[in-house]
């Protein structure tokens, strides 16, 4: 059940959803709809959300609803518009690009029960509002929680950055849940994002800390190219120095988890107790200095 937000020392609550009503608050959340998107820069339709995903996202109550102080996002095995599954993806950004809520730095918490099974790809994550530095992933992505569908004992935290696809860079931390727990149990997934540092936590246990990333906006034939020298980079700490919005979804299939099998249970339900965003009391201070060895050309290649 939803309940009053707890005070976090050093942080001030600035935005939250406890899901106490009878409907999804459309002043806070909008929905992606369909099985892909139109890439206006390249004038092309991108099916499967760029990952060959199998679900069709809807805003129907069967796929996303609030009840008893919780939000449930439900992936269902049913045919719709040529897809074999339906699901939902909620975000704090309207489909026309208008922001409902964004944050630049802060502490973000999701308390959730997460579905698992081969071919399921639930995620709690963040994307840049304006793609200031170029298309994915030159403008960054922050993933508080995702799983390989048939590995329910492992939580993945990731940051995506670098150049526009296909030359993006990914750093992932795999956290084994203790004491035989799985993602189907209640857990709190947190990121603390400050200028020059991003820290991930699961149930208050720090799972990773990142101070090394970069962003390159250069393109060749419409695609990102790998940065070769410091002058190719956007100023530190790009891309993680702009406003991001929140995303919650359950994808089905695709390049990451593979296809579901007969053992995968549907409906698959992601249940969210609350989402809370805090800002740091007293501000964030100076940007943490960049370290060494984080750029592609500084990594020693194997012979």
N, C-alpha and C positions, 0 to 999 in steps of 0.2 A: 504493500500500500504506500502511496505517496505520503510524505510527512514533511514537517518544517525543515528547511535547509539548515544543516549544522554549520556553526562558525568554524572557519579554518584560520588558525593563527597566521597573521601576516597577509591575509587575502580578504578582499571585500566582495561579497556577492553582488553582481551587476545585472545578471540575466539568468532566468531559469524557467523550466517547465516541469511541474510536479504531476501533470496529467490528472488533475482532480476533477475536471469537468466531465461531461458526457460526450463531448465531441473533440476532435483535433482542433486546436486553436490555429485558425488560418491567418491570424495576425503574426504568428511565429513560424509556421511551417507551410511550405508549398510542396508539390509533388512533381517529380519527373514522370512523364507519360510515354509509353511506347517501348520499342525495342531498339532504339538508336537515336542518333542526333544528326543534324545537318552541319557539316563543317563549312562555314561560310568563306573562310580564307581559301580553301581548296575547291570550293564549289562541288562538294561530294557528300552523299549520304553515307554515314558510318553505321552499319548495322551491328547489333549485338553489343552496343556501347563500347566498341573498339576492342572487346575481349572475346567475341563470339559467344556472348551469353545467350541463354535460351529463354529467359523470362520476358513477359510483357508487363511493364509497370502500369498500374492503374491507381486511381484515387478512390476506389470502391471500398465501402466498409468491410467487405469480405477480405480485403488485403491489408487494411490499416484502420484501426479503431481504438478508442479510449474507453476503458471500463474499469471500475473499482480502483481508480488511482494509478492505472498503468496504461501505457501504449503498447499495442501488439501489432507488429508487422508480420504478415502471414504470407509465406510462399505456398502456392497451391498448385497441384498437378491438374491442370485443366487447359483446354485449348482455347486460344484467343488470338485472332488476327495472325494466324499462321505460326504462333508460338505454342509450345506444349506446356508452358507454366505461366502463372501470373504471380505478381509480387508487388511490393511498393518500395519507393525510395523517397524519403522525406528530406527536405533541406530548408535552411533558413535563407533562401534566395528564391525569388519568384522566377517562373519560367521565362519571363521577358528580361531577366537580368536585374530587376530591382531588388536591392537587399532588404530582407526583413530583419536580420541580425547579422552583424559581423564583428570580429574582434581582431585587433592587432596586439599580440602578446596576451598573456593571461593564463589562468588555470581553468581547464575544462574537464568536467567529470560526467561520465555516464554510468549509471547503475543498471545492470542488465542481466537477463538470462538469455543465452545465445544457443540457437539450434545448431546441430551438427549432423553430419552424414555425408557420404561420398557425393560430390557434385554441388554441395551447398557452399555459399560464399557470403556469409553475413559480415557486415562491417560498420564501424562507428568511426567517422573520419572527418577531415576538413579540407576544403579547397579554396583557392584564392578567388576573391570577388571579381577582380578586374584583369587577371592575367597580365599584370604590368610588364612582365619580362618575356612574354611570348607564350605559345601554346604548351600544353603538358609535355614535359614536366619542368620546363624552364622557369615557371612561376611557382613551383612547389606543390607538395601534397603532404599532409600529416595524417597518419593512420593510427588511431588510438587502439583499435582492436580489429583484427581480422583473423580468420583461421583457415587452414587447409581443411576442407570439409570433413574428412574422415580422421582428423587428428584432434579430438576434443580436449585432450590434456595439455595442448600447447596454444598459447596466445602469441600473436605476432604484432609487434609495434614497428612501424616503418616511417621513413621520410623519403620522398621522391624529390629529385632536383636535377640540376645539370643543364642540358640543352633540350630543345624541343624534340619530341619523338622523331627518329628512333634512338637518338643519342642521349637518353635520360640515364640517370644514376639512381640506384636504390640501395638504402641501408636498412636491413631488417634485423631486429632482435627477437629471438624465439625464447619465450619464457615458459618453462614447464610448471604447470599449476601444482602446488604442493598437496600432500596428504590424499592423493587419489582423486582430487576434485576435477571436475570438467567444466567447460564453459556453460553447460546447461544449469549449473548452480549460479546463485547470485554472486556477482563480482562487481567491483567498482574499477572502472578504467579511466585513467587520468593522464593528462599531459600538462606540464608546466612549461610554458613557452616564454622565454625572455630574449632580449636582443643578444644574439650570439650563442644561445644555448637552448636546447629542447630536451626535456626530461620526461620519461614515461614511467608510470606506476600502475601496478595491479594490486588492489586491496592495500594500498599504502606502501607496498614494497617497490622500491625503485628497480625497474627492469632495464633501463638504459639511459644514457646521457650522450647527447650529440653536440659537438661544437665545430664540426667540419662539414661544410657543404659549399656549393658554388652555383652560379647561374650564368648561362651564356645565351644571348639572344640572337646570335648569328645564324643565318639560314643559307642553304644552297639548294636550289631547285625546290624551294618550299619546305625543305626538311632541315632539322637541326644538325649542326656539325659539332664535333668534339672540340672543346677549347684546347688551344695549344700553348697559349702564353697568357700572362697576367692581364694584358691589355684586352683579351677576348672576354673577360669577366665583367659582369655587372658589379657595382660597388658592394662590398661586404656590409651587412649580412644578407644581401639578396640571395634567394628569393623570399626568405622568411623575415621580411620587414614590411609587409603589407597586410591588408585586412583579409581575413579568411572567414568563410561561413561553414556551418555544420551540416553533416550528412549522416543519415541512418538508412540502411537498406539490407535486404537479403537478395543476393543474386543467385542464379541457378546455372550451373554449368560454366562453360567458358574455358579460356586457356589456363587459368590458375588452378581451379579445383578439379577440372575434368568433368565428365558427364555423370549424372546420378546413376545409380544402379537399382536393382530390385529391392535392396535392403534400405535404401534411403526413405525415411519416413516423411510423408506429407499429410496434412499441412505442416510446414516447418515454421515455428514461431519465434521471432525475436521479441522479447518482452522487456520494455524499458520502464524502470521505476521513476527515474528523473534524469534531467539534463541540467547541469549547473555551470555557470561561467563566472569566474572571479577575476578581479584586477588586483594587482599587487599594491598593498598599502604603501604610500610614500613614493610610488613610481618605480621605474626599472633601473635608473642610474645609467652610467655609460655602457656602451656596447662592449661586450667581452671581446678581447683581442683575438684575432684569428690565429690558429696554430699552424704548424708546418706539416707537410706531407699529405695534405688533403686534396691536392689538385691532380688530375690525371697524369700530367707530365712529370710529377714529382714521385710517382709510385714506381719503384723499380720493377721492371718487367723480367719475368723468368726467361732464362736462356733457352 
